[in-house]
Amino acid sequence: MFNPLKALGDVNAMRKHAIQIQQELESEEFEVSQGGARVVISGNQNVKSVTIDGVPNEDVRRAVNDAIKRSQQAAAGKLAEISKNFQQ
């Protein structure tokens, strides 16, 4: 028999686990250097710094963060459409 209270508990446990994973990712950093460019990004896809030939470039950092945010919003929109179709 389906127990809706157990289902709520399962959802809550998954939510807590997702928050824990997100916090862990925020503390991780990934650094990539190619040629004269160096990029540091957090595990939650936030570009922390961009340097080109040793010079920080805030315009590039902001542009890349904006592009990532837009792509994440588009992906979230598509996932919402898919989940809405499953509920019908």
C-alpha positions in Angstrom: 0.0 0.0 0.0 1.3 3.5 -0.9 2.2 5.6 2.2 2.2 9.3 1.3 4.0 10.2 4.5 6.9 7.9 3.7 7.1 9.4 0.2 7.4 12.9 1.8 10.2 11.6 4.0 12.0 10.1 0.9 11.7 13.5 -0.9 13.0 15.3 2.1 15.9 13.0 2.4 16.8 13.5 -1.3 16.5 17.3 -0.8 18.9 17.2 2.1 21.3 15.0 0.2 21.2 17.4 -2.8 21.9 20.4 -0.5 24.9 18.5 1.0 26.3 17.7 -2.5 25.8 21.4 -3.6 27.7 22.6 -0.5 30.5 20.1 -1.2 30.7 21.3 -4.8 30.9 25.0 -3.7 34.1 24.3 -1.8 35.8 22.5 -4.7 37.9 24.5 -7.3 39.1 23.5 -10.7 41.9 25.3 -12.4 42.7 25.0 -16.1 45.6 26.8 -17.9 46.1 26.8 -21.7 48.5 29.1 -23.4 48.3 32.4 -21.6 44.8 31.8 -20.2 44.0 30.6 -16.7 40.4 29.9 -15.5 39.4 28.9 -12.0 35.8 27.6 -11.5 34.0 26.2 -8.5 32.3 22.8 -8.5 28.9 24.5 -8.8 30.0 26.1 -12.1 30.8 29.6 -10.9 33.8 31.1 -12.6 35.9 32.6 -9.8 38.7 34.1 -12.0 39.9 34.5 -15.5 43.5 35.7 -16.2 45.0 36.2 -19.6 48.8 36.6 -19.8 48.7 37.1 -16.0 46.2 39.9 -16.1 42.8 39.4 -14.5 39.9 39.9 -16.9 36.6 40.6 -15.0 34.6 41.2 -18.2 35.4 37.7 -19.5 34.7 36.2 -16.0 31.3 37.9 -15.9 30.4 37.0 -19.5 31.2 33.3 -18.9 29.2 33.3 -15.7 26.3 34.8 -17.5 26.5 32.3 -20.3 26.6 29.4 -17.8 23.6 30.8 -15.9 21.6 31.2 -19.1 22.4 27.6 -20.2 21.4 26.3 -16.7 18.1 28.2 -16.9 17.4 26.7 -20.3 18.2 23.2 -19.1 15.9 23.8 -16.0 13.1 24.9 -18.3 13.4 21.8 -20.4 13.5 19.6 -17.4 10.4 21.3 -16.0 8.6 20.6 -19.3 9.5 17.0 -19.2 8.4 16.5 -15.6 5.1 18.3 -16.4 4.5 15.8 -19.2 5.0 12.9 -16.8 2.5 14.3 -14.3 -0.3 14.4 -16.9 
